[in-house]
Amino acid sequence: MSERVVPGRRGGLIPLGAADVLWADLTAGGAVPTARAAFTSCPARARAGYVLLGSRVVATVEGDGGQWGVAEAEVRRAAAELNAVEMDPRDLVRVGPFRDGPKQEHDEPTSLRWRRRIARRLQEPEEVEEPERAGRCEDGRPYHLAGIDWRQILVERAREGTQRTWWLPRTVVRLLDVAEHAETRWLRAARTGRAGATAAEPPSPHGPARSAGTRRTASPDSPTAPRRPYNEEFKGQLYSVLSRKPGTARKVAGWTCAVCRTAPAAVLDHCHEHGYVRAPVCHSCNTQERPDHLYPDTVRVADHYTRLFRTHAADWLRHWHRCPGCRTRTTLPLPHLAAWTAHTACRSLRPTHRDPHSSRGRRPCGALRVSWTGGYQAPASCLLTVAVDLCPSGEHRVLAEVPYREAAERFRTWLAETAPAVAAEAGPDRLDGLPTRFRPVIADTGGEGQALF
């Protein structure tokens, strides 16, 4: 780490301009790109008493003559934490736009709202003038959020006839989620006269099993009561009913994420096929488990499915089977089952090619996708088609066609081997957890009713 001498240092405090130089210098070699105007360009809030650097809140101080400064040691500490983060630029999370974007309570004190800022910046015409456009001024200062230059790592995807979508590395999404949470705590503490507690360490943006390069820290000085773990309080309830109840969003915010169990919960995840609530989860986990739809009946099988179906399969299977419909039928929603079929059951069918840069000498071919005809309402006629796009031996090479019933049976067998504890709670004889008047789960129009299961 560089030890550049910063001019204007007095009593451990440095001016904001010098802090900008120091921050850019200290983080120049890190995996996460940073901005050189983290203290002096929007949305920095140095004159409000703090700035966000990575996942940390750093206090600012107004000195003589109205000049604002910041403790050099805090800048160095925040830089060291960010430099320790490892980022996989290929592990992407969609950050917008969504038809139903992430909602926040009207009285939520956070100002970062990074998803809204990104969506607003990218959707507005260039000629629209707005104060927040100071994020990139005429002198070329970069866009930034919490000192991170998100423009450098934003990925835009667009297909003919479809809306543009924007993606960021999963590591950065978690950092920004934690920064937003840390800012909320800071502002709440300031409003209640407990600003002295705002030096508390922010929670780690990574789960215990997913941490690639940061050290999890816990703060005994948290200005707000710690969030409680989720204990199936919403078990068996329908999302259509629960989501309309007043105060549900505020209640969800009181839990930690039911999947990673570290980040604050932000949304109420539910099964789109059966309608049941699963659990409160953070934005990162909610986005991670969302199928990568190319079209309504087609899923692109991206890299993050390795985490869903291999490295963290037990956690995700337990989460999905919080839905009584999926649990008692021992299945997954159709897009998830289709992705599992392509990623796991048909993995051996995917062609490979020589790769001189790989230690194994070969790499998977093209991009894997799976589509289906029909739907879960008519499983007898539903067919999954697994294919590889852009394969040298065929532009769109079909690997397998798997009937829905066969895919469900393969999944049942795999579930018993991969997550026996989850499998033990599943099955048609496990009806004790269903509501008295449960919603119909599978309607087989072929006349066999629910005999599929």
Phi, psi and omega in degrees: 000137182292149178240044181303138177280126183259125179288154175085015182281129178218121176061030180086352179261145176232149179296162182298321178298318177292326178295323176301314181296316182295315181300314180296323182290316184289332184257009185299328183263007183280164180286331182266121181292138183239166182260148179270006177231044185292336183260339190240000176237150181302139011261030175299142183235051183299322182279359171265001176105002181197163169224157175258126177234108185063235179260014186247142170266126180242126182285146173245156185230135176269120182263195179298142178075012178078011180276131181267144178220176181215150180291126180300322182298325180290322177297316179295321180294317179295321178295319179297320179295318181290324179294336180281350182280133174259140185231129173264107184292349179267346181271089191256151176236133178289129181246006174149173352278154176241148179299319176245088184295164179299128183261150176232151176298146182296331182265011179293125189279354184296146178249346184293302179040058192296326179296317179295320180297315181296314180298318181294317181297320187275340182265341182283144173298150183298330185282350181290128178266136181206141180305326183291349179289001172296347177303331171226097183276180181295337181277006174087011179298139189280159168296144176207155172223121183055036178079001181261129180276088187290337180298328183292335186242002178289134178247127178254133178235139179210139175238155183302125178081006179236163182284149175294147174231153183236143188224145174230155175302142183303322180300317181291322177301317180292320178299316182289325175300316181291323177299318179296320178294319180296322178295320178301315179298318181300310184292324176296319179296320180295321181290335180259011176077022180242044183298339180294341181275359186282357175279007182297149178289138176284157177292156179291138178282001183241144173289165183298327182267354186249358184294121180257336184200013178237157181258129181286133179236147177240145183246123175281352185252023182304131184286346178236162180298140181296145177291146185264154177289151180280129183237048175061032180296334181257018186302132175076006182266150180274136181296323182298332179272312186293322183294341180269351182285133179299140176084001181296317181298320179292324178292320178300320182294348179276354180256161164274160181302132183285351180261298181279338175063021177233314183282155177291138177292147182226333182225162179256105182285143179212162180277122183284342179273315186260345174086002183272148173290139173264293183186162171286134181225164177280168181299321182297312181292324179296319179289324183297321183273354179290127179300145180274079183289128166273317177220171182303333182243023183219135179238133171274128183269095186271179184297329186291347176292339174299320178289321183290323187247000180227286190291326180234033187300317183299319180296316183288322178296319177299320180294312181299324181277009166290342174284120180301327179297310179295322184292311184286338177264358181051058181213185173232160171306149188307313179298323178291318178296321177296315179296319178298318181300316181289315187285324188251301186292330182251016183299322183290344181274345183288126180292156178233163179224156179298137179224105182295343181268356181258141179294333179274349176086349182221156178222151179298150184272141168056207180240130184274137176215161179218137178231169182214153172252147183075203182201181183291342178290337179230070186297336182294332182252001182280132182230130178262132179243117181260129184218165175242126175273146174061039175277133181303332181272005180169126186304317176228092187267122178278126181266321184197154170238117189240119175299149182305316183297321178293319178298318179297321179292318177299318180297319180301316180296315180295321180300318180296329180276324187274317183224074184301328179293321177291317180297326181295335180269356184259167176121157183294345178273359182258069184257002185294335183272356182282148174297162181300317178245082185277156181285137176304137188262306180235125176247104182272109182286356177283359175097358182264002180058232181260023180293344177307324185257000000 
